[in-house]
């Protein structure tokens, strides 16, 4: 019986550790998702500001 109690205690500790890890990863994913969304908006604004001009392979960029 004592051995089972030890195993249960170990499993509970492992479960708590996994739960903490999942909670931390969830918070990190939320932060990263917000950053990606911000970068996507920023890039979309930059594309709109550029007037949709894209330098093709043989064209010289405007700074030449």
Number of C-alpha atoms within 10 A of each C-alpha: 6 7 8 9 10 11 12 12 12 12 12 12 12 12 12 12 12 12 12 12 12 12 12 12 12 12 12 12 12 12 12 12 12 12 12 12 12 12 12 12 12 12 12 12 11 12 13 11 10 10 8 9 9 10 10 8 7 6 8 9 10 6 4 4
